[in-house]
Amino acid sequence: MEKQVFIETYSRERWGTDSLKWDGVKERYGKAGLLPVWVADMDFAVPESVQEALTKRVQAGIFGYSLVPADYVASYQGWQNRHFGTQFQAEWLVFSTGVVQALYDLIECFTNLGDSVLVQSPVYYPFYEGINNKKRNLVVSPLQKTAGGYQMDLANFKAQIIEKKVKLFILCSPHNPVGRVWTEEELAAVLAICQQQDVLVVSDEIHSDFIAPGKQFVSALSVAENLENLIVCNAPSKTFNMATLLNAHIWIPSEKRRATFAQWSQQQRATEYSSLGQLAAMVAYCTGDEWFAALKQVIWDNANYLEERFKEELPLAEVAELQGTYLLWVNLGNYQIADLPHFMESAGLAVDYGSWFAPESEQYIRINLATTPERIIQVADRLVEAIQKLPKAGI
Ligand SMILES: Cc1ncc(COP(=O)(O)O)c(C=O)c1O
């Protein structure tokens, strides 16, 4: 599908649709009318085939208790075989209503109160919230920023694991917000440390379908030498923009850990799963390739556009290389903006602030690229104009 056809067919005006990203701006930022490029959902509708399947199901009018569709896993495996080829096995799959919920559940099931859980900062803030809310000990191993981009600090990672007796590590792969797609070597190194130290790795791979041209996604599943200490979470929700259809995957290869989780679930999470979510995902996995290819074209072109505009007009802005995800991580620190949230709001933009991801990233913003090129042009115009108006002494 041509990119322009995709945009004309699928882009939507979302004001007045109870959208968190659009209608929730006033509550979140204290000001209405900001152009929202914050929370990670997209301004594009799901593939027509999915809309049709959901319409048919809604018209049938029955939403009683349901079984997982027989072809569900095969449809996902088909998607995998056509994309990255990760070998997910049907018996590993446990459903969840979301990846964040899955992380909360896995922390609770596989660690005890006060146990140490490690993350690599800056990172998606619900990781911190999950660890803190579950009253575990948050351990942070910062990523290192080098001339070549963000790297894992393996020495610090290992030292923290040993010193704090870490029990569980939440890997973000690809990494939100820094946009890294971890290489096989990096994953092998980090998984080997966890294996040696008997740390359970929960790999959040929700962004794994968004991989920049020329980059290769490798799942932790394809690298780990021993699958006993690995759980992978992923979902159709980012890929196809269906977060509130409440359907996510927890892949638990270890039979023993599956049994532990099943037993824990029996006591702690008596939830049904989303039949609409499963239907939508299954249809999307079977028929969404063309839609997804066009979507990715929009995203990478938006990224390139912003990178070019910033290079020419905001030369002091540092844009992290977008290897994966649809979230651009931009350091405005060289402009020495005293109060970044106030500044962004005066510029008319609702972005994710770096401080949400790590205190030391307070001069960063995260821009959601999954919108139309017109809106991305407006983002650039507003940011460039606001920065160019800064008093020169501040620069
Ligand atoms: C790394 C990561 N994990 C999980 C989520 C959210 O997943 P869910 O909506 O399934 O809870 C996001 C959303 O942005 C994310 O970036």
The ligand as a Gaussian input file, in Angstrom:
#p B3LYP/6-31G(d) Opt

LIG

0 1
 C        8.057000      -1.081000      27.098000
 C        6.566000      -1.040000      27.236000
 N        5.934000      -2.045000      27.883000
 C        4.589000      -2.057000      28.022000
 C        3.812000      -1.026000      27.502000
 C        2.337000      -1.025000      27.704000
 O        1.777000      -2.237000      27.512000
 P        0.235000      -2.527000      27.851000
 O       -0.568000      -1.410000      27.291000
 O       -0.008000      -3.843000      27.208000
 O        0.150000      -2.600000      29.343000
 C        4.431000       0.018000      26.822000
 C        3.631000       1.126000      26.279000
 O        4.124000       2.123000      25.842000
 C        5.835000       0.010000      26.687000
 O        6.479000       0.998000      26.047000

